Amino acid sequence: MRKPKIYADLGISNDQGGSTWLIGKDSIEDIIKETTYKNLSIIPSGPIHSKQFELTFSSKTDGLLNLIKERFDCIIIDSPSID
Protein backbone atom coordinates (compact mmCIF):
# COMPACT_ATOMS: atom_id res chain seq x y z
CA MET A 1 0.00 0.00 0.00
CA ARG A 2 3.04 2.22 0.13
CA LYS A 3 3.87 2.39 -3.60
CA PRO A 4 0.91 0.84 -5.42
CA LYS A 5 1.57 -0.22 -9.00
CA ILE A 6 -0.09 -3.53 -9.95
CA TYR A 7 -3.49 -1.92 -10.52
CA ALA A 8 -2.04 0.06 -13.43
CA ASP A 9 -0.45 -3.07 -14.93
CA LEU A 10 -3.91 -4.67 -14.97
CA GLY A 11 -5.75 -1.58 -16.22
CA ILE A 12 -7.71 -1.18 -12.97
CA SER A 13 -8.57 2.10 -11.24
CA ASN A 14 -7.00 2.75 -7.84
CA ASP A 15 -9.78 5.12 -6.70
CA GLN A 16 -11.21 2.41 -4.45
CA GLY A 17 -9.33 -0.33 -2.65
CA GLY A 18 -7.96 -1.57 0.63
CA SER A 19 -7.39 1.89 2.07
CA THR A 20 -10.92 3.09 1.32
CA TRP A 21 -12.39 -0.08 2.88
CA LEU A 22 -10.21 0.32 5.97
CA ILE A 23 -11.46 3.87 6.57
CA GLY A 24 -15.07 2.77 6.06
CA LYS A 25 -15.65 4.62 2.79
CA ASP A 26 -16.30 1.60 0.55
CA SER A 27 -17.83 -1.86 0.89
CA ILE A 28 -16.08 -5.11 0.07
CA GLU A 29 -18.14 -5.33 -3.14
CA ASP A 30 -16.88 -1.88 -4.16
CA ILE A 31 -13.20 -2.74 -3.82
CA ILE A 32 -13.05 -6.18 -5.46
CA LYS A 33 -12.22 -5.53 -9.12
CA GLU A 34 -12.49 -8.02 -11.95
CA THR A 35 -9.60 -8.25 -14.40
CA THR A 36 -9.44 -9.38 -18.01
CA TYR A 37 -7.88 -12.65 -16.81
CA LYS A 38 -10.22 -15.55 -16.13
CA ASN A 39 -10.82 -16.12 -12.41
CA LEU A 40 -8.54 -13.27 -11.35
CA SER A 41 -9.88 -10.44 -9.24
CA ILE A 42 -7.83 -7.88 -7.34
CA ILE A 43 -8.29 -5.46 -4.53
CA PRO A 44 -6.11 -2.47 -5.37
CA SER A 45 -4.46 -0.62 -2.50
CA GLY A 46 -6.64 2.44 -2.98
CA PRO A 47 -5.46 6.02 -2.61
CA ILE A 48 -2.50 6.52 -0.29
CA HIS A 49 -3.81 7.63 3.10
CA SER A 50 -1.96 9.91 5.52
CA LYS A 51 -2.12 7.17 8.20
CA GLN A 52 -1.24 4.29 5.89
CA PHE A 53 0.97 2.50 8.43
CA GLU A 54 -1.71 2.58 11.13
CA LEU A 55 -4.35 1.35 8.67
CA THR A 56 -2.20 -1.52 7.42
CA PHE A 57 -1.45 -2.80 10.92
CA SER A 58 -4.91 -2.30 12.41
CA SER A 59 -7.28 -5.07 13.42
CA LYS A 60 -9.49 -4.02 10.48
CA THR A 61 -6.88 -5.51 8.15
CA ASP A 62 -7.52 -8.91 9.76
CA GLY A 63 -11.23 -8.33 9.15
CA LEU A 64 -10.59 -7.61 5.48
CA LEU A 65 -8.51 -10.77 5.10
CA ASN A 66 -11.23 -12.82 6.76
CA LEU A 67 -13.84 -11.42 4.36
CA ILE A 68 -11.82 -12.26 1.28
CA LYS A 69 -10.96 -15.74 2.63
CA GLU A 70 -14.70 -16.47 2.54
CA ARG A 71 -14.96 -15.49 -1.14
CA PHE A 72 -11.79 -16.79 -2.77
CA ASP A 73 -9.91 -20.09 -2.92
CA CYS A 74 -6.47 -18.53 -3.28
CA ILE A 75 -5.23 -15.15 -2.03
CA ILE A 76 -1.96 -13.58 -3.12
CA ILE A 77 -0.74 -10.52 -1.25
CA ASP A 78 1.63 -8.31 -3.22
CA SER A 79 4.05 -6.79 -0.74
CA PRO A 80 7.63 -5.55 -0.62
CA SER A 81 10.37 -7.98 0.27
CA ILE A 82 11.85 -8.06 3.73
CA ASP A 83 15.60 -7.54 3.48
C-alpha positions in Angstrom: 0.0 0.0 0.0 3.0 2.2 0.1 3.9 2.4 -3.6 0.9 0.8 -5.4 1.6 -0.2 -9.0 -0.1 -3.5 -9.9 -3.5 -1.9 -10.5 -2.0 0.1 -13.4 -0.4 -3.1 -14.9 -3.9 -4.7 -15.0 -5.8 -1.6 -16.2 -7.7 -1.2 -13.0 -8.6 2.1 -11.2 -7.0 2.8 -7.8 -9.8 5.1 -6.7 -11.2 2.4 -4.4 -9.3 -0.3 -2.6 -8.0 -1.6 0.6 -7.4 1.9 2.1 -10.9 3.1 1.3 -12.4 -0.1 2.9 -10.2 0.3 6.0 -11.5 3.9 6.6 -15.1 2.8 6.1 -15.6 4.6 2.8 -16.3 1.6 0.5 -17.8 -1.9 0.9 -16.1 -5.1 0.1 -18.1 -5.3 -3.1 -16.9 -1.9 -4.2 -13.2 -2.7 -3.8 -13.0 -6.2 -5.5 -12.2 -5.5 -9.1 -12.5 -8.0 -12.0 -9.6 -8.3 -14.4 -9.4 -9.4 -18.0 -7.9 -12.6 -16.8 -10.2 -15.5 -16.1 -10.8 -16.1 -12.4 -8.5 -13.3 -11.4 -9.9 -10.4 -9.2 -7.8 -7.9 -7.3 -8.3 -5.5 -4.5 -6.1 -2.5 -5.4 -4.5 -0.6 -2.5 -6.6 2.4 -3.0 -5.5 6.0 -2.6 -2.5 6.5 -0.3 -3.8 7.6 3.1 -2.0 9.9 5.5 -2.1 7.2 8.2 -1.2 4.3 5.9 1.0 2.5 8.4 -1.7 2.6 11.1 -4.3 1.4 8.7 -2.2 -1.5 7.4 -1.4 -2.8 10.9 -4.9 -2.3 12.4 -7.3 -5.1 13.4 -9.5 -4.0 10.5 -6.9 -5.5 8.2 -7.5 -8.9 9.8 -11.2 -8.3 9.1 -10.6 -7.6 5.5 -8.5 -10.8 5.1 -11.2 -12.8 6.8 -13.8 -11.4 4.4 -11.8 -12.3 1.3 -11.0 -15.7 2.6 -14.7 -16.5 2.5 -15.0 -15.5 -1.1 -11.8 -16.8 -2.8 -9.9 -20.1 -2.9 -6.5 -18.5 -3.3 -5.2 -15.2 -2.0 -2.0 -13.6 -3.1 -0.7 -10.5 -1.3 1.6 -8.3 -3.2 4.1 -6.8 -0.7 7.6 -5.5 -0.6 10.4 -8.0 0.3 11.9 -8.1 3.7 15.6 -7.5 3.5 
